Amino acid sequence: MAPSATDFEALALRAFARIPEPFARHLEGIRVTIAEFADEETLAALGLETAWELTGLYHGRSLAEGDSFAPGELPPVITLYRQPLLAEWCETGVTLENLIAHVVIHEVGHHFGLSDAQMHALEDEAR
């Protein structure tokens, strides 16, 4: 039986707990949500043809743009897309915990405005 949205959320929270300082202290307020797939509007905004291509998405302003919220601005959210993650898990053989950690850390990287190389370094530190 495939892991539930609740299982995904628990794995995502475990991934957050692995993120080292000084990054960890700046994660307060980031919410994690689980959806089966990205909606059509999200896919169109990202120029993606199919929902199977997107495993996670950061919604919010990066800390590079400022560390406080503007009035009426919602806190950042990381959305994990369950079905594409399950498909990648089956296709790659990577453990689901490591796959979700990879996506969470990548999306946290967007929160900090990190480059892909910096995100990979952060992921290496979080192992």
Steps between C-alpha positions, in 0.01 A plus 500: 500500500630845408598734782228750592513879501551476877802274444640753251455784747682304772790430262511868400514608864780250560687659206457845657653366822812394307572849361809642675566839652511780408216411263282321755433812706339670197245229423241599757164570343554298182204268456502173312196387306442182305300493177449215258605708196571863411200681355477620140571863595824403676611282210428777249691757709802267506471407132450131579299271275406236753445484875733198520798735449457691827582338835515811719460876495594791725236773526619820660759770505861394549702638788724657234208739439469590869446316825165642605158462349315789342157578646251243374773273361460131580787301650697271270362158408673196355262275311597141435319327216429147616428314173811624312712423807355148522573447130860622538542280808391194301710592196825584679513267797611791722341470844190712540656670803806604298290607202274719713803641685658588164187686385449675836860616513482621141186700577654635823786612278255721312398651836861609545552599136774237457646386171473134397862441606430650842185286533705187430753605766216554749361157418843345557516670843151375591590131449 
